[in-house]
Amino acid sequence: MENGATERGKLELIAIKSFTSHDEMYKVVDFLNKSLKHKNLMFGMTRNSDENTVTISIYET
């Protein structure tokens, strides 16, 4: 496998931010993923139930 082929599969973390949890935050992340896929951006969300927060991560694909 060429080195260029392995580079294509990597994600580069651009930014990360935590917020107070909102029940419908996943809809925002889904909207951003669908709207900005062509810009090689991917958004992720993790939920921390103990602290009642969500963390949004932005990646360049």
Backbone as CSV, one residue per row, in Angstrom:
resi,resn,N_x,N_y,N_z,CA_x,CA_y,CA_z,C_x,C_y,C_z
1,MET,0.844,-1.180,0.000,0.000,0.000,0.000,0.887,1.240,0.000
2,GLU,0.511,2.190,-0.800,1.275,3.433,-0.882,1.038,4.295,0.349
3,ASN,2.002,5.151,0.648,1.870,6.062,1.774,0.677,7.001,1.596
4,GLY,0.425,7.454,0.386,-0.705,8.340,0.118,-2.037,7.698,0.433
5,ALA,-2.135,6.399,0.232,-3.380,5.693,0.515,-3.653,5.657,2.015
6,THR,-2.616,5.518,2.823,-2.830,5.488,4.268,-3.156,6.877,4.798
7,GLU,-2.644,7.906,4.184,-2.920,9.272,4.620,-4.386,9.640,4.399
8,ARG,-5.010,9.094,3.365,-6.395,9.419,3.053,-7.348,9.037,4.170
9,GLY,-7.050,7.991,4.923,-7.949,7.518,5.958,-7.830,8.242,7.284
10,LYS,-6.911,9.181,7.412,-6.683,9.852,8.689,-7.631,11.024,8.881
11,LEU,-7.987,11.234,10.144,-8.778,12.395,10.526,-7.887,13.325,11.328
12,GLU,-7.977,14.615,11.040,-7.206,15.605,11.791,-8.165,16.408,12.658
13,LEU,-7.959,16.364,13.959,-8.795,17.120,14.881,-8.497,18.606,14.719
14,ILE,-9.535,19.384,14.423,-9.385,20.826,14.222,-9.763,21.588,15.489
15,ALA,-10.872,21.184,16.118,-11.348,21.902,17.300,-12.217,20.990,18.153
16,ILE,-12.288,21.324,19.425,-13.128,20.579,20.361,-13.691,21.571,21.372
17,LYS,-14.989,21.419,21.706,-15.640,22.348,22.636,-16.731,21.604,23.397
18,SER,-16.815,21.857,24.705,-17.846,21.243,25.543,-18.924,22.264,25.876
19,PHE,-20.165,21.775,25.960,-21.329,22.608,26.244,-22.227,21.887,27.239
20,THR,-23.120,22.649,27.866,-24.171,22.029,28.659,-25.021,21.185,27.717
21,SER,-25.381,20.000,28.159,-26.110,19.058,27.312,-27.499,19.572,26.940
22,HIS,-27.862,19.378,25.678,-29.201,19.663,25.165,-29.678,18.414,24.437
23,ASP,-30.936,18.055,24.627,-31.464,16.805,24.080,-31.348,16.696,22.564
24,GLU,-31.430,17.799,21.854,-31.445,17.738,20.394,-30.135,18.192,19.747
25,MET,-29.068,18.235,20.503,-27.765,18.646,19.958,-27.323,17.718,18.831
26,TYR,-27.695,16.422,18.923,-27.307,15.476,17.873,-27.871,15.894,16.521
27,LYS,-29.002,16.601,16.503,-29.585,17.064,15.242,-28.692,18.121,14.588
28,VAL,-28.085,18.963,15.398,-27.166,19.981,14.881,-25.942,19.311,14.274
29,VAL,-25.386,18.320,14.989,-24.206,17.605,14.494,-24.538,16.879,13.194
30,ASP,-25.696,16.244,13.129,-26.119,15.554,11.910,-26.263,16.543,10.752
31,PHE,-26.882,17.689,11.011,-27.045,18.731,9.999,-25.687,19.214,9.479
32,LEU,-24.753,19.476,10.393,-23.423,19.938,9.986,-22.701,18.887,9.156
33,ASN,-22.789,17.616,9.557,-22.138,16.548,8.797,-22.693,16.455,7.379
34,LYS,-24.010,16.535,7.246,-24.627,16.442,5.919,-24.327,17.678,5.072
35,SER,-24.298,18.838,5.699,-24.115,20.090,4.962,-22.670,20.360,4.566
36,LEU,-21.715,19.880,5.347,-20.315,20.247,5.122,-19.428,19.078,4.725
37,LYS,-20.036,17.956,4.382,-19.262,16.785,3.959,-18.394,17.117,2.747
38,HIS,-18.935,17.883,1.810,-18.199,18.242,0.594,-16.989,19.139,0.888
39,LYS,-16.935,19.714,2.082,-15.795,20.546,2.495,-14.765,19.719,3.266
40,ASN,-14.946,18.387,3.257,-14.050,17.457,3.967,-14.016,17.713,5.466
41,LEU,-15.176,18.045,6.035,-15.297,18.240,7.475,-16.222,17.179,8.052
42,MET,-15.910,16.744,9.262,-16.734,15.763,9.957,-16.879,16.222,11.409
43,PHE,-18.080,16.095,11.935,-18.369,16.532,13.291,-18.728,15.322,14.137
44,GLY,-18.227,15.307,15.355,-18.532,14.227,16.281,-19.071,14.800,17.574
45,MET,-19.816,13.967,18.300,-20.381,14.407,19.565,-20.261,13.286,20.584
46,THR,-19.775,13.618,21.762,-19.763,12.670,22.872,-20.536,13.292,24.024
47,ARG,-21.253,12.437,24.732,-22.086,12.903,25.836,-21.488,12.426,27.154
48,ASN,-21.381,13.314,28.116,-20.913,12.977,29.454,-22.102,13.117,30.402
49,SER,-22.725,11.986,30.727,-23.922,11.997,31.572,-23.621,12.463,32.990
50,ASP,-22.431,12.142,33.494,-22.074,12.524,34.866,-22.041,14.035,35.044
51,GLU,-21.539,14.742,34.047,-21.412,16.200,34.132,-22.510,16.931,33.368
52,ASN,-23.408,16.183,32.715,-24.495,16.750,31.916,-23.959,17.690,30.833
53,THR,-22.915,17.221,30.128,-22.320,18.011,29.048,-22.210,17.174,27.778
54,VAL,-22.049,17.867,26.668,-21.706,17.228,25.398,-20.441,17.902,24.887
55,THR,-19.644,17.133,24.179,-18.430,17.661,23.576,-18.531,17.490,22.074
56,ILE,-18.375,18.582,21.347,-18.413,18.573,19.891,-16.977,18.621,19.383
57,SER,-16.653,17.716,18.471,-15.328,17.674,17.855,-15.473,17.927,16.364
58,ILE,-14.545,18.689,15.797,-14.528,18.959,14.363,-13.251,18.360,13.795
59,TYR,-13.421,17.566,12.741,-12.295,16.896,12.097,-12.227,17.282,10.629
60,GLU,-11.010,17.316,10.100,-10.806,17.432,8.664,-10.500,16.033,8.166
61,THR,-11.202,15.621,7.102,-11.016,14.257,6.591,-10.043,14.237,5.441
